[in-house]
Amino acid sequence: MRRSRLASLAFCLGALILVGGCQTVGPRSIGMGRDRYNGVLHSTSMEQTMSNIVRAYNYEPPMFMDVTEIDASLQAGASASGGVNNIGAKPGAMGGTLAGKVGTASGGVQYSENPTVRYQPLLGQALVAQLVTPVTVDALGQLYDSYWDTAALLDLSSAYLTPDYREFYAALNTIIELSHQGALELAAGKSFVSSGQGNQQPPATWPAAVAQLLSAKPPPQQGNDALDIFLRPFQRGATEEDMKYKARVLRLWVRLLRIYIDSQPPFDAPSQCGAIGLSLDRKALRGWDVEWDRRVTGTVAQQDELLRTARDCLPNVIELRESPLPPANAVAPPSATMPKLPYGLPVIRTYSALGILKNATERPGNKIEFVTPAEYRRIRADAWNSNSGYLSFYTLLPEELDSFNCPASQKAQGGCDLPLPPSQQSTNTDIGRWIRAYSGETSVAYPSGLDVYEQPGQDFLDSAIINMNGRLGTLRRYILVIVDDHNPGNSSYASYWDGGRWFYIDKGDMISEKNFQLLALFMTMMAVPPTTPPLSPSINVGG
């Protein structure tokens, strides 16, 4: 009987080990392995993005190596043995050794993990496809919906943003402030041409040849082809502060319309617009912008009524078309009595993923600044850059550019980051003085006060103001990469060792961290799917 019990005990112990292998090794392997693989992939992906930033900065070709699949084959086994010996033994004499039936049981568990990792380098046709495929307006709209900042989205991804390229930053700076004021929304949509709105019947007074051209139907457009900028409705408040907000927002919107008016769809203005002298005409829009303080006067209630009327006289959407108009729609009006027709060229053009990387890093006109540790601390200490939790970019002074790897001889001639010719060096002095003064006047509030360059009494679209807005835009940096001889260790957010130096982003630099994530996301969303078949995983966990 005792022999039978001991044998049963040994059998049960072995069975318990085997069953435990099936029920615990598999789930535990997921708990131990999934986060480890995830963490390693995350850190190496950040390192790869940083390495490609450095390569692009050094005018070297980027390299992408994707981990397409991980087959973490698990093997687990268990063994058990047991027995009974000394059957029939008797107790020994007092003081001697006791002898009797003795039972033994032993077991063991073996666990091993044999991962197979498949790498996929991005070469050949896949690299070319990623190189030449621009980011779509749908992607920009979805990124905006995912709470990415408007400034970084448009500045990093846009090759151009306006019909007149010189007005790029005049428009972008205005869009940035409207976004910071919470007055703006972005969404992808169909342009008025691809949606059929551009084929309205021309009036009978128009010449027959022009009418025939305008009546021609454009080919159907697949998908969205425009990024729409919407002006949000005014809030209902009617206090003095509310009036300041409404007046500022509407004036900025008038400026945008001045830039884009000749590329926009037709708009039927209400009849009361003539009474306030506002129409979608260059001269009327300029008058409202330049003479704003003289036109918007009276009591708070009177200002509110005027601003609401003016708001109804303006379209609430500006579309940035990414495809050209068909030739039939790009006809200039033969007389002043005919409405203006939109330019036929595209309004917005975006880069590909690799184009975004090159645009951000390659000089001149780079959006990423490579700095020494001392210059990094200086930039972060500037009053207008200190509130980094709310800002989406750094604004550098002209003397803070070219911190690293710009020869002294080139710095003496204007620097490496979009240098100005000697005849325009006063621009650097003027913009530096304006940054220091204007940031102090606004007490470094959010928005920073450095979104739009303007001067009281001067037309926003005068060439001098346009040039200053352009210079202000080129002083923005979305990522600061520190270059140092010493290993940053745990103080880095992402790092890469190259050419005897460390390139890294400081862990406490929230502006650079956020925009680094966006840049990595651009690289990922435009990646070409692998064409190789997946692995056939083999998982054995002993059950």
C-alpha positions as CSV (number, residue, x, y, z in Angstrom):
1,M,0.0,0.0,0.0
2,R,2.7,2.4,0.9
3,R,4.7,1.5,-2.2
4,S,1.6,2.3,-4.3
5,R,1.2,5.7,-2.6
6,L,4.8,6.8,-3.2
7,A,4.6,5.7,-6.8
8,S,1.4,7.7,-7.2
9,L,3.1,10.7,-5.6
10,A,5.9,10.6,-8.0
11,F,3.6,10.3,-11.0
12,C,1.5,13.2,-9.8
13,L,4.5,15.4,-9.3
14,G,5.7,14.6,-12.9
15,A,2.2,15.3,-14.3
16,L,2.1,18.6,-12.3
17,I,5.4,19.7,-13.9
18,L,4.2,18.9,-17.4
19,V,0.8,20.5,-17.0
20,G,2.5,23.6,-15.4
21,G,4.7,23.8,-18.4
22,C,1.7,24.1,-20.7
23,Q,-0.3,26.5,-18.5
24,T,2.4,28.8,-17.3
25,V,5.4,28.8,-19.7
26,G,3.4,30.0,-22.7
27,P,1.7,33.0,-21.0
28,R,4.8,33.9,-19.1
29,S,6.8,33.9,-22.3
30,I,4.5,36.5,-23.7
31,G,4.7,38.6,-20.5
32,M,8.5,38.4,-20.5
33,G,9.1,38.7,-24.3
34,R,6.6,41.1,-25.8
35,D,7.6,44.2,-23.9
36,R,11.3,43.4,-24.4
37,Y,10.9,43.1,-28.1
38,N,8.7,46.2,-28.2
39,G,11.3,48.2,-26.2
40,V,14.2,47.1,-28.4
41,L,12.4,47.9,-31.6
42,H,11.3,51.3,-30.3
43,S,14.8,52.3,-29.2
44,T,16.5,51.0,-32.4
45,S,13.9,52.8,-34.6
46,M,14.6,56.1,-32.8
47,E,18.3,55.5,-33.3
48,Q,17.8,54.8,-37.0
49,T,15.8,58.0,-37.4
50,M,18.6,59.9,-35.6
51,S,21.2,58.3,-37.8
52,N,19.4,59.3,-41.0
53,I,19.1,62.9,-39.7
54,V,22.9,62.9,-39.2
55,R,23.4,61.3,-42.7
56,A,21.2,63.8,-44.4
57,Y,23.0,66.7,-42.6
58,N,26.3,65.3,-43.9
59,Y,24.9,64.9,-47.4
60,E,25.1,61.1,-47.2
61,P,22.3,58.9,-48.5
62,P,19.9,57.7,-45.8
63,M,19.5,54.0,-45.1
64,F,16.4,52.3,-43.8
65,M,16.4,48.8,-42.3
66,D,13.0,47.6,-41.3
67,V,12.3,44.6,-39.0
68,T,9.5,43.0,-40.9
69,E,8.9,40.0,-38.6
70,I,10.0,38.3,-35.4
71,D,9.5,34.6,-35.0
72,A,10.1,34.0,-31.3
73,S,10.0,30.2,-31.3
74,L,9.5,28.9,-27.8
75,Q,10.5,25.5,-26.6
76,A,9.6,24.1,-23.2
77,G,9.8,20.7,-21.7
78,A,9.5,18.9,-18.4
79,S,10.7,15.6,-17.0
80,A,9.8,13.7,-13.8
81,S,11.0,10.5,-12.2
82,G,10.3,8.7,-9.0
83,G,10.5,5.3,-7.2
84,V,10.4,3.4,-4.0
85,N,13.4,1.4,-2.6
86,N,14.3,-0.6,0.5
87,I,11.0,-2.4,0.2
88,G,10.6,-4.7,3.3
89,A,13.3,-3.0,5.5
90,K,12.8,-3.1,9.2
91,P,13.6,-0.5,11.9
92,G,17.1,-0.9,13.3
93,A,18.1,-1.2,16.8
94,M,18.0,1.7,19.3
95,G,20.8,4.0,18.7
96,G,21.3,2.5,15.3
97,T,20.2,3.7,11.9
98,L,16.5,3.6,11.1
99,A,15.8,1.8,7.8
100,G,12.6,1.4,6.0
101,K,10.7,2.1,2.7
102,V,12.1,5.2,1.1
103,G,10.4,7.1,-1.8
104,T,12.1,9.5,-4.2
105,A,10.7,11.9,-6.8
106,S,12.5,14.4,-9.1
107,G,11.7,16.6,-12.0
108,G,12.8,19.5,-14.1
109,V,11.6,22.2,-16.5
110,Q,13.6,23.3,-19.6
111,Y,12.7,26.6,-21.4
112,S,14.4,28.1,-24.4
113,E,13.6,30.9,-26.8
114,N,15.0,30.9,-30.3
115,P,14.0,34.1,-32.1
116,T,14.3,34.5,-35.9
117,V,14.4,38.1,-36.9
118,R,13.8,39.2,-40.6
119,Y,15.3,42.4,-41.8
120,Q,14.2,44.2,-44.9
121,P,16.5,47.0,-46.3
122,L,14.8,49.7,-48.3
123,L,16.5,49.6,-51.6
124,G,15.8,49.7,-55.3
125,Q,12.2,50.3,-56.4
126,A,10.9,50.6,-52.9
127,L,13.4,53.3,-52.1
128,V,12.5,55.2,-55.3
129,A,8.8,54.9,-54.6
130,Q,9.3,56.4,-51.1
131,L,11.6,59.0,-52.5
132,V,9.2,60.3,-55.2
133,T,5.8,59.8,-53.5
134,P,4.6,63.1,-51.9
135,V,2.7,63.2,-48.6
136,T,-0.9,63.5,-49.5
137,V,-3.4,66.1,-48.3
138,D,-5.3,63.2,-46.7
139,A,-2.2,62.4,-44.6
140,L,-1.8,66.0,-43.5
141,G,-5.5,66.2,-42.5
142,Q,-5.2,62.9,-40.5
143,L,-2.0,64.1,-38.8
144,Y,-3.8,67.4,-37.9
145,D,-6.7,65.3,-36.4
146,S,-4.1,63.4,-34.4
147,Y,-3.1,66.7,-32.6
148,W,0.1,67.5,-34.4
149,D,0.9,71.2,-34.5
150,T,0.1,73.1,-37.6
151,A,3.4,74.9,-37.8
152,A,5.5,71.7,-37.9
153,L,3.1,69.9,-40.2
154,L,3.1,72.5,-42.9
155,D,6.7,73.8,-42.6
156,L,8.3,70.4,-42.7
157,S,6.1,68.9,-45.4
158,S,5.4,71.8,-47.8
159,A,7.6,72.5,-50.8
160,Y,5.4,75.6,-51.5
161,L,2.2,76.9,-50.0
162,T,1.3,80.0,-52.0
163,P,0.9,80.9,-55.7
164,D,3.7,83.4,-55.2
165,Y,6.6,81.5,-53.5
166,R,7.9,84.7,-51.9
167,E,4.8,84.9,-49.8
168,F,5.3,81.4,-48.4
169,Y,6.1,82.6,-44.8
170,A,3.8,85.5,-44.9
171,A,1.0,83.0,-45.4
172,L,2.4,80.3,-43.1
173,N,3.1,82.8,-40.2
174,T,-0.5,84.0,-40.5
175,I,-1.8,80.4,-40.4
176,I,0.3,79.6,-37.4
177,E,-1.1,82.5,-35.4
178,L,-4.6,81.7,-36.4
179,S,-4.0,78.1,-35.2
180,H,-2.5,79.3,-32.0
181,Q,-5.5,81.5,-31.5
182,G,-7.8,78.5,-31.8
183,A,-9.5,80.0,-34.8
184,L,-8.5,77.6,-37.5
185,E,-9.2,74.0,-38.6
186,L,-7.5,71.9,-41.3
187,A,-9.2,69.2,-43.3
188,A,-8.5,67.4,-46.6
189,G,-11.2,67.7,-49.3
190,K,-12.0,68.0,-53.0
191,S,-11.1,71.2,-54.7
192,F,-14.0,73.2,-56.3
193,V,-12.8,71.9,-59.7
194,S,-12.7,68.2,-59.0
195,S,-16.1,68.4,-57.1
196,G,-17.8,70.0,-60.1
197,Q,-18.3,73.5,-58.6
198,G,-15.9,75.0,-61.1
199,N,-18.2,74.4,-64.1
200,Q,-20.9,76.9,-63.4
201,Q,-22.7,78.3,-66.5
202,P,-21.0,81.5,-67.7
203,P,-23.1,84.6,-68.2
204,A,-24.5,85.2,-71.6
205,T,-22.5,88.4,-71.9
206,W,-19.2,86.6,-71.9
207,P,-17.5,85.9,-75.2
208,A,-18.5,82.6,-76.7
209,A,-14.9,81.3,-76.9
210,V,-14.3,81.9,-73.2
211,A,-17.7,80.5,-72.3
212,Q,-17.0,77.4,-74.2
213,L,-13.7,76.9,-72.5
214,L,-15.1,77.4,-69.1
215,S,-18.0,75.0,-69.7
216,A,-15.6,72.1,-70.5
217,K,-15.8,69.5,-67.8
218,P,-12.5,68.5,-66.2
219,P,-11.6,64.9,-65.8
220,P,-13.0,63.3,-62.6
221,Q,-10.6,63.6,-59.7
222,Q,-10.0,60.5,-57.5
223,G,-9.6,61.2,-53.8
224,N,-9.0,64.5,-52.1
225,D,-6.8,67.0,-53.9
226,A,-7.0,70.1,-51.5
227,L,-6.1,71.0,-48.0
228,D,-8.9,73.2,-46.7
229,I,-8.3,75.9,-44.1
230,F,-11.5,76.7,-42.2
231,L,-12.2,79.8,-40.1
232,R,-14.0,78.7,-37.0
233,P,-17.2,80.6,-36.0
234,F,-16.9,83.5,-33.7
235,Q,-17.5,83.0,-30.0
236,R,-20.7,84.7,-28.7
237,G,-19.1,87.0,-26.2
238,A,-19.4,90.7,-26.6
239,T,-16.9,92.1,-24.1
240,E,-14.0,94.4,-25.0
241,E,-11.6,91.4,-24.9
242,D,-13.9,89.5,-27.2
243,M,-13.7,92.4,-29.7
244,K,-9.9,92.3,-29.6
245,Y,-9.9,88.6,-30.3
246,K,-12.5,88.8,-33.1
247,A,-10.8,91.8,-34.7
248,R,-7.4,90.1,-34.7
249,V,-8.7,86.9,-36.1
250,L,-10.7,88.5,-38.8
251,R,-7.8,90.8,-39.8
252,L,-5.5,87.8,-40.2
253,W,-8.2,86.0,-42.3
254,V,-8.4,89.1,-44.5
255,R,-4.6,88.9,-45.0
256,L,-4.8,85.2,-46.0
257,L,-7.6,86.0,-48.5
258,R,-5.3,88.8,-50.0
259,I,-2.7,86.1,-50.6
260,Y,-5.0,83.4,-52.0
261,I,-7.9,85.3,-53.5
262,D,-7.0,84.6,-57.1
263,S,-6.9,80.8,-56.6
264,Q,-10.2,80.4,-54.8
265,P,-13.6,79.3,-55.9
266,P,-16.5,81.8,-56.6
267,F,-18.2,83.2,-53.6
268,D,-21.6,84.9,-53.4
269,A,-21.3,87.8,-50.9
270,P,-24.4,89.1,-49.2
271,S,-25.9,92.4,-50.4
272,Q,-24.9,94.3,-47.2
273,C,-21.2,93.9,-48.0
274,G,-21.2,97.0,-50.3
275,A,-22.3,99.2,-47.4
276,I,-19.1,98.4,-45.5
277,G,-16.9,98.5,-48.5
278,L,-15.8,94.8,-48.3
279,S,-15.6,92.5,-51.2
280,L,-13.3,89.8,-52.6
281,D,-11.3,92.3,-54.5
282,R,-7.6,93.0,-53.9
283,K,-8.2,96.7,-53.4
284,A,-11.1,96.3,-51.0
285,L,-9.3,93.6,-48.9
286,R,-6.1,95.8,-48.8
287,G,-8.2,98.7,-47.6
288,W,-9.7,96.7,-44.7
289,D,-6.3,95.3,-43.7
290,V,-4.3,98.6,-43.8
291,E,-7.1,100.8,-42.4
292,W,-8.4,98.3,-39.9
293,D,-8.1,100.6,-36.8
294,R,-9.9,103.4,-38.7
295,R,-12.8,101.1,-39.9
296,V,-13.5,99.0,-36.8
297,T,-14.6,101.7,-34.3
298,G,-17.5,102.6,-32.1
299,T,-18.9,101.0,-29.0
300,V,-18.4,97.4,-28.2
301,A,-21.9,96.6,-29.6
302,Q,-21.2,98.5,-32.8
303,Q,-17.9,96.8,-33.3
304,D,-19.5,93.4,-32.7
305,E,-22.2,94.1,-35.3
306,L,-19.6,95.4,-37.8
307,L,-17.3,92.4,-37.3
308,R,-20.1,89.9,-37.7
309,T,-21.2,91.6,-41.0
310,A,-17.6,91.6,-42.2
311,R,-17.3,87.9,-41.3
312,D,-20.4,87.1,-43.4
313,C,-18.9,88.9,-46.4
314,L,-15.9,86.6,-46.5
315,P,-15.7,82.9,-47.3
316,N,-15.1,80.7,-44.3
317,V,-12.7,78.3,-46.2
318,I,-9.5,78.7,-48.2
319,E,-8.6,75.7,-50.3
320,L,-5.0,74.9,-51.0
321,R,-5.2,72.9,-54.3
322,E,-2.5,70.3,-54.9
323,S,-3.4,69.6,-58.5
324,P,-3.4,72.1,-61.4
325,L,-6.6,73.3,-62.9
326,P,-7.5,72.0,-66.4
327,P,-6.6,74.5,-69.1
328,A,-10.2,75.4,-69.7
329,N,-10.4,76.8,-66.2
330,A,-7.1,78.7,-66.4
331,V,-8.3,81.5,-68.7
332,A,-7.7,85.1,-67.8
333,P,-10.9,87.3,-68.0
334,P,-10.9,89.5,-71.1
335,S,-12.4,92.5,-69.3
336,A,-12.7,94.1,-65.8
337,T,-16.4,93.4,-65.7
338,M,-15.8,89.6,-65.6
339,P,-15.0,87.9,-62.3
340,K,-11.4,86.9,-61.8
341,L,-10.6,83.3,-62.6
342,P,-8.2,81.2,-60.5
343,Y,-4.6,80.6,-61.5
344,G,-4.2,77.2,-63.0
345,L,-1.1,76.2,-61.1
346,P,-1.2,74.1,-57.9
347,V,-1.3,76.1,-54.6
348,I,0.3,73.5,-52.3
349,R,3.0,71.0,-53.1
350,T,4.3,68.5,-50.5
351,Y,7.6,66.6,-50.2
352,S,8.0,62.9,-50.1
353,A,9.1,61.3,-46.8
354,L,12.7,61.5,-47.8
355,G,12.1,65.0,-49.2
356,I,10.9,66.0,-45.7
357,L,14.1,64.6,-44.2
358,K,16.3,66.5,-46.6
359,N,14.2,69.7,-46.2
360,A,14.6,69.5,-42.5
361,T,18.4,68.9,-42.4
362,E,20.2,70.1,-45.5
363,R,21.5,73.6,-45.5
364,P,20.5,76.2,-46.5
365,G,17.0,76.6,-45.1
366,N,17.3,73.7,-42.6
367,K,14.6,73.2,-39.9
368,I,16.9,71.2,-37.6
369,E,19.9,73.0,-35.9
370,F,23.0,71.2,-34.9
371,V,24.4,72.9,-31.8
372,T,27.2,72.7,-29.3
373,P,26.1,72.0,-25.7
374,A,26.9,75.7,-24.8
375,E,24.8,77.1,-27.6
376,Y,22.0,74.7,-26.8
377,R,21.8,76.1,-23.3
378,R,21.9,79.6,-24.6
379,I,19.0,79.0,-27.0
380,R,16.9,77.4,-24.3
381,A,17.6,80.3,-22.0
382,D,16.2,82.9,-24.4
383,A,13.0,84.3,-22.9
384,W,10.9,83.6,-25.9
385,N,12.0,79.9,-26.0
386,S,11.8,79.2,-22.3
387,N,8.2,78.1,-22.1
388,S,8.9,75.0,-24.1
389,G,5.9,73.1,-22.8
390,Y,3.6,75.3,-24.9
391,L,5.7,76.1,-27.9
392,S,6.1,74.0,-31.0
393,F,9.4,75.4,-32.3
394,Y,12.4,77.5,-31.3
395,T,13.0,80.9,-32.7
396,L,16.8,81.6,-33.0
397,L,18.5,84.9,-33.2
398,P,20.7,85.3,-36.4
399,E,23.8,85.1,-34.3
400,E,22.6,81.7,-32.8
401,L,22.7,80.0,-36.2
402,D,25.5,77.9,-37.5
403,S,26.5,76.8,-34.0
404,F,28.3,73.7,-35.3
405,N,30.3,72.7,-38.3
406,C,30.2,76.1,-40.1
407,P,33.6,77.4,-41.1
408,A,34.6,80.7,-39.6
409,S,35.3,82.2,-43.0
410,Q,31.7,81.4,-44.0
411,K,30.2,82.7,-40.8
412,A,32.0,86.0,-41.5
413,Q,30.2,86.1,-44.9
414,G,26.7,85.5,-43.5
415,G,26.8,81.9,-42.2
416,C,25.8,78.6,-43.6
417,D,22.1,78.5,-42.6
418,L,20.4,80.4,-45.4
419,P,22.9,83.3,-45.4
420,L,21.9,86.8,-46.6
421,P,24.0,88.8,-49.1
422,P,25.9,91.8,-47.7
423,S,23.3,94.2,-49.0
424,Q,20.7,92.6,-46.7
425,Q,22.7,92.1,-43.6
426,S,20.7,94.9,-41.9
427,T,17.7,92.4,-42.0
428,N,19.5,90.3,-39.4
429,T,20.0,93.3,-37.1
430,D,16.4,94.4,-37.5
431,I,14.8,91.0,-37.0
432,G,17.0,90.4,-33.9
433,R,15.9,93.7,-32.4
434,W,12.3,92.9,-33.2
435,I,12.4,89.5,-31.6
436,R,13.9,90.8,-28.3
437,A,11.5,93.7,-28.1
438,Y,8.3,92.0,-29.2
439,S,8.8,89.0,-27.0
440,G,9.2,91.2,-24.0
441,E,6.1,93.2,-24.8
442,T,4.0,90.0,-24.9
443,S,5.5,88.7,-21.6
444,V,6.3,85.4,-23.4
445,A,2.6,84.5,-23.4
446,Y,1.2,81.7,-25.5
447,P,1.2,82.2,-28.5
448,S,4.7,83.5,-28.3
449,G,4.1,86.7,-30.1
450,L,6.7,85.7,-32.6
451,D,4.4,84.1,-35.1
452,V,3.9,87.1,-37.5
453,Y,6.2,90.0,-38.3
454,E,4.3,93.2,-38.7
455,Q,4.7,97.0,-38.2
456,P,2.0,99.5,-37.4
457,G,0.9,101.5,-40.4
458,Q,2.7,99.3,-42.9
459,D,1.0,97.1,-45.5
460,F,1.5,93.4,-44.6
461,L,2.1,92.5,-48.2
462,D,4.7,95.2,-48.9
463,S,7.9,93.6,-50.1
464,A,9.8,94.7,-47.0
465,I,7.3,93.1,-44.6
466,I,7.2,89.9,-46.7
467,N,11.0,89.7,-46.6
468,M,11.0,90.1,-42.8
469,N,8.4,87.4,-42.4
470,G,10.5,85.2,-44.6
471,R,13.5,85.8,-42.4
472,L,11.5,85.1,-39.3
473,G,10.4,81.8,-40.8
474,T,13.9,80.7,-41.6
475,L,14.9,81.4,-38.0
476,R,12.6,78.6,-36.7
477,R,14.0,75.3,-35.6
478,Y,11.9,72.3,-34.8
479,I,14.7,70.1,-33.5
480,L,17.9,70.9,-31.7
481,V,20.5,68.2,-32.1
482,I,23.4,68.5,-29.7
483,V,26.9,67.6,-31.0
484,D,29.4,66.6,-28.3
485,D,32.5,64.5,-27.8
486,H,31.1,63.0,-24.6
487,N,28.6,60.2,-24.3
488,P,25.3,61.7,-23.1
489,G,24.2,58.5,-21.3
490,N,20.8,58.6,-19.8
491,S,20.3,62.3,-20.5
492,S,19.6,61.7,-24.2
493,Y,16.2,61.1,-25.7
494,A,17.7,59.7,-28.9
495,S,21.4,59.5,-29.8
496,Y,23.8,58.3,-32.5
497,W,27.6,58.0,-32.7
498,D,29.2,59.1,-35.9
499,G,32.6,60.4,-36.9
500,G,34.0,60.5,-33.4
501,R,31.1,62.6,-32.0
502,W,27.7,62.0,-30.3
503,F,24.6,63.5,-31.9
504,Y,21.7,63.5,-29.5
505,I,18.5,65.2,-28.4
506,D,18.3,66.2,-24.8
507,K,15.7,64.2,-22.8
508,G,14.2,67.4,-21.3
509,D,13.7,69.1,-24.7
510,M,10.0,68.7,-25.3
511,I,9.9,70.7,-28.5
512,S,12.6,68.6,-30.2
513,E,11.1,65.4,-28.8
514,K,7.6,66.2,-30.3
515,N,8.9,67.1,-33.7
516,F,11.3,64.2,-33.7
517,Q,8.3,61.9,-33.3
518,L,6.5,63.7,-36.2
519,L,9.5,63.3,-38.4
520,A,9.7,59.6,-37.6
521,L,6.0,59.3,-38.3
522,F,6.5,60.9,-41.7
523,M,9.2,58.3,-42.4
524,T,6.9,55.5,-41.3
525,M,3.7,56.5,-43.0
526,M,5.3,56.7,-46.4
527,A,7.2,53.4,-46.1
528,V,6.6,50.9,-48.8
529,P,5.1,47.6,-47.6
530,P,7.5,44.6,-47.8
531,T,6.9,42.2,-50.7
532,T,8.6,39.1,-49.1
533,P,6.2,36.5,-47.7
534,P,5.9,36.3,-43.9
535,L,7.6,33.6,-41.9
536,S,5.7,30.5,-40.8
537,P,6.1,30.6,-37.1
538,S,6.7,27.5,-35.1
539,I,5.8,27.8,-31.4
540,N,6.2,24.9,-29.0
541,V,5.6,25.5,-25.3
542,G,5.4,22.0,-24.1
543,G,1.6,21.7,-24.1
